[in-house]
Amino acid sequence: MKKRIAALVLAMGMSFVVLTGCDSGSQPVVEEQTEVETDVEAEPTEVGPDFSYVQVGQKIEFGNYNQGKDGAKPIEWIVLDVKDDKALIPRLYCLDRVKYNEESGDGQGTDAQEAPQEAPAPGAPNGGVEGPADVAVDESQKDSPIVEEIQDVTWETSSVRLWLNRTFYNTAFSGAEQSIIEEAEIINSDNPSFGTPGGNTTTDKVFLLSIDEANQYFETDSLRRCQFVGSGYCWYYLRSPGGRTDRVAYVSFYGDIVYEGVEADSCIVFHAGDDSIDYSDYAIRPAMWIKLNP
């Protein structure tokens, strides 16, 4: 009996040591706890707008974008095609002045106007700016051909593609709206008149129309032409290459497709028989496929 009592006291003492008698180098013993399930519901996922009712030719509002002095306003689109629970929608109006290809970055919206140049001082050669009349000309080089470096560009490598799928996409659309924008396979065909290669097939959420799409979905020039909100008509880039690998096709003020195109890193349009004209009314016209039943 005494042995049993001694054993019981010893066992109780050992238990007390395990529970409370930790030295400075040991860790406290924590009893394992069983995870308790709760009935708390998960946060509801954002659902994008429902466009299941849309038809070809219908105008819709989707997203918001800074539109000049009026600030951010809903973006208007027109439905060009409906198939497989998806709709092809290009911007109804010209969106922004963004060059097709900017070597320095991902392109940028250029709503800001350049400061006007000061008038030249009276009698100053070339308006006081160093130019041909002010610089000594090496006579031996007068008849030498000028070789211009051609910067090859395709839709895949263009800065406007990056701008549309990063800057514009994240600025104009909420998370719910982004959820219904389809990641589409974009075919980049060669220029049908000049054979200029269009480059690789890409996967994009936002893109520009191609020559083929501009012909397919707009039966006339008047339907194809585009203008700024509350302003005059603009000419806008297509994603197809122009007559050379450094040029890109575009739609003119009048709605016709210019297959020869314009240099991808400039906003200057050349007219046959005329001097080059620097138009500020160049623009992009984004397009996308959206899901109709999110």
C-alpha positions in Angstrom: 0.0 0.0 0.0 2.8 2.4 0.9 4.5 1.5 -2.4 1.3 2.4 -4.3 1.0 5.7 -2.5 4.6 6.5 -3.2 4.2 5.7 -6.9 1.1 7.9 -7.1 2.9 10.8 -5.5 5.8 10.4 -7.8 3.5 10.3 -10.9 1.8 13.5 -9.7 5.1 15.2 -9.2 6.3 14.3 -12.7 3.1 15.6 -14.1 3.6 18.9 -12.3 7.1 19.1 -13.7 5.9 18.6 -17.2 3.3 21.2 -16.9 5.1 23.9 -15.0 8.7 23.0 -14.4 10.3 24.4 -17.7 13.9 25.6 -17.4 15.1 28.7 -19.3 16.2 26.8 -22.4 13.0 24.7 -22.9 9.8 25.5 -24.7 6.4 25.3 -23.0 4.3 22.3 -23.9 1.1 23.3 -25.7 -1.7 20.9 -26.0 -2.7 20.1 -29.6 -6.1 21.7 -30.5 -8.5 20.4 -33.0 -9.5 22.9 -35.7 -13.2 23.9 -35.4 -15.2 24.4 -38.6 -17.3 27.5 -38.7 -20.4 28.4 -40.7 -18.9 31.7 -41.9 -19.6 32.1 -45.6 -16.8 33.2 -48.0 -16.8 36.7 -49.4 -18.9 36.8 -52.6 -16.9 37.0 -55.9 -17.5 40.1 -58.0 -19.7 39.4 -61.0 -19.3 41.4 -64.2 -22.1 43.2 -66.0 -24.6 41.1 -67.9 -24.7 41.8 -71.6 -26.6 38.7 -72.6 -29.2 41.0 -74.3 -26.9 42.7 -76.8 -27.2 42.4 -80.6 -25.1 43.4 -83.5 -25.2 47.1 -84.1 -26.2 47.9 -80.5 -24.3 50.6 -78.5 -23.3 49.8 -74.9 -21.4 51.5 -72.1 -18.6 49.6 -70.4 -15.7 50.9 -68.3 -14.6 54.5 -67.6 -11.9 56.6 -69.0 -10.6 60.2 -68.8 -12.1 62.0 -71.8 -10.6 65.4 -71.7 -12.0 68.3 -69.7 -15.0 66.2 -68.7 -12.9 63.8 -66.7 -13.6 60.1 -66.5 -16.8 59.1 -68.2 -18.4 55.7 -69.3 -16.8 54.4 -72.5 -19.2 53.7 -75.3 -18.7 50.7 -77.6 -20.6 49.3 -80.6 -21.3 45.6 -81.0 -19.9 44.2 -84.3 -20.3 40.5 -83.8 -21.9 38.0 -81.5 -21.0 34.4 -81.3 -20.4 31.6 -78.8 -21.7 33.8 -75.9 -19.2 36.5 -76.8 -19.4 39.9 -78.4 -16.8 41.8 -80.4 -16.9 45.5 -79.4 -14.6 48.3 -80.7 -14.7 51.7 -79.1 -17.5 53.8 -80.7 -15.3 56.9 -80.7 -11.6 57.5 -81.0 -10.1 57.0 -77.6 -6.8 58.7 -77.1 -3.7 60.0 -78.9 -1.3 57.1 -78.5 1.4 56.3 -81.0 1.6 52.8 -82.4 5.1 52.4 -81.3 7.2 54.4 -78.9 10.8 53.2 -78.6 11.1 54.8 -75.1 8.3 52.9 -73.4 4.8 51.5 -73.6 3.2 54.4 -75.3 1.1 57.0 -73.5 -2.0 59.0 -73.8 -1.2 62.4 -75.2 -4.2 64.6 -74.4 -1.9 67.4 -73.4 -1.1 69.8 -76.2 2.4 70.9 -77.0 3.3 74.5 -76.1 3.2 76.7 -79.2 6.6 77.8 -80.5 7.6 81.4 -80.2 7.6 83.5 -83.3 11.0 84.0 -84.9 12.8 87.2 -84.3 12.6 89.6 -87.3 15.5 89.1 -89.7 16.9 86.1 -87.9 17.9 83.3 -90.2 15.6 80.3 -89.8 13.8 82.0 -87.0 16.9 82.2 -84.9 17.2 78.4 -84.7 20.3 76.7 -85.9 19.5 75.0 -89.2 20.7 74.5 -92.8 21.5 78.2 -93.3 23.6 78.3 -90.1 25.6 75.2 -90.4 28.6 74.8 -92.7 27.9 72.2 -95.3 30.6 69.7 -96.3 30.5 69.9 -100.1 31.8 66.4 -100.5 28.8 65.0 -98.8 26.1 67.0 -100.7 25.4 64.2 -103.2 25.8 61.3 -100.7 22.6 59.2 -100.3 20.9 59.5 -96.9 20.3 56.0 -95.4 17.4 55.9 -93.0 17.4 53.2 -90.3 14.2 51.3 -90.5 12.7 50.1 -87.2 10.8 46.9 -87.8 7.6 46.6 -85.8 4.7 44.2 -85.6 1.6 44.2 -83.4 3.4 41.7 -81.1 6.3 44.0 -80.5 4.5 47.4 -80.6 4.3 49.6 -77.5 0.6 50.3 -78.1 -0.2 46.6 -77.4 1.5 46.9 -74.0 -0.2 50.2 -73.3 -3.7 48.8 -74.1 -3.2 45.6 -72.1 -1.6 47.2 -69.1 -2.2 50.9 -68.7 -5.6 51.2 -70.4 -6.9 47.8 -69.1 -6.1 48.6 -65.5 -7.2 52.2 -65.7 -10.5 51.8 -67.5 -12.0 48.6 -66.0 -12.9 47.5 -62.4 -12.1 43.9 -61.3 -15.7 42.9 -62.0 -15.5 44.3 -65.5 -12.1 42.8 -66.2 -13.6 39.4 -65.4 -15.8 39.4 -68.5 -13.1 40.6 -70.9 -12.0 37.5 -73.0 -8.4 36.7 -73.5 -8.5 36.2 -77.3 -6.2 34.7 -79.8 -5.3 37.5 -82.2 -4.3 36.5 -85.8 -1.9 38.9 -87.4 -2.1 38.5 -91.1 0.2 39.9 -93.7 -0.6 43.1 -95.5 -2.9 42.0 -98.4 -1.6 44.6 -100.8 2.2 44.7 -100.0 2.7 41.3 -98.4 4.4 42.9 -95.4 4.6 40.2 -92.7 2.1 40.6 -89.8 4.1 38.7 -87.3 3.2 36.0 -84.8 -0.2 35.2 -83.4 -0.7 36.8 -80.0 -3.1 36.4 -77.0 -4.6 39.7 -75.8 -7.5 41.1 -73.9 -7.5 44.5 -75.7 -6.3 45.0 -79.3 -6.7 47.1 -82.5 -8.8 45.9 -85.5 -6.9 44.5 -88.4 -7.3 45.4 -92.1 -9.3 42.2 -92.6 -11.6 43.0 -89.7 -12.1 46.6 -90.7 -13.2 45.4 -94.1 -15.3 42.6 -92.8 -17.3 44.5 -90.1 -17.7 47.9 -91.8 -19.3 47.7 -95.2 -18.7 51.3 -96.1 -16.2 54.0 -95.5 -18.9 56.1 -93.7 -19.4 53.3 -91.2 -15.7 52.8 -90.7 -14.8 56.5 -90.1 -14.5 57.6 -86.5 -14.4 60.8 -84.5 -13.5 62.1 -81.0 -16.3 62.7 -78.5 -17.8 66.0 -79.3 -15.1 66.8 -81.9 -14.0 66.2 -85.5 -13.0 63.1 -87.2 -9.8 61.3 -86.5 -7.6 58.8 -88.4 -6.8 55.7 -86.3 -4.3 52.9 -86.4 -5.1 49.3 -87.3 -2.8 46.6 -86.0 -1.9 45.4 -89.5 1.5 46.3 -91.0 1.7 48.9 -93.8 3.7 48.9 -97.0 7.0 48.4 -95.1 8.0 46.7 -91.9 8.3 50.1 -90.1 4.8 51.2 -91.1 1.3 50.4 -89.9 -2.0 50.6 -91.8 -4.7 53.0 -90.7 -8.2 54.3 -91.4 -8.3 57.8 -92.7 -10.5 60.8 -91.8 -12.8 59.6 -94.6 -13.1 56.0 -93.5 -11.0 54.4 -96.2 -8.2 52.0 -95.3 -4.7 53.2 -96.1 -2.8 50.0 -96.9 0.6 51.7 -97.3 0.2 53.1 -93.8 2.1 55.5 -91.7 5.4 55.2 -89.9 4.7 53.4 -86.6 6.7 55.9 -84.5 5.2 59.1 -85.8 1.9 60.8 -86.2 2.7 62.3 -89.6 0.5 61.4 -92.6 1.9 61.9 -96.1 -0.4 62.8 -98.9 0.7 62.3 -102.5 1.6 65.6 -104.1 1.4 67.5 -100.8 3.9 68.3 -98.1 3.8 66.2 -95.0 1.1 67.3 -92.6 1.4 66.8 -88.9 -2.1 65.9 -87.8 -2.9 66.0 -84.1 -6.1 64.1 -84.7 -4.5 60.6 -84.8 -5.9 58.1 -82.3 -6.4 54.5 -81.4 -9.7 52.7 -81.4 -9.5 49.7 -78.9 -11.5 46.5 -79.4 -12.1 43.4 -77.3 -14.2 40.3 -77.0 -16.5 40.3 -73.9 -18.4 37.4 -72.3 -22.1 37.8 -72.5 -23.0 35.5 -69.6 -20.5 36.0 -66.8 
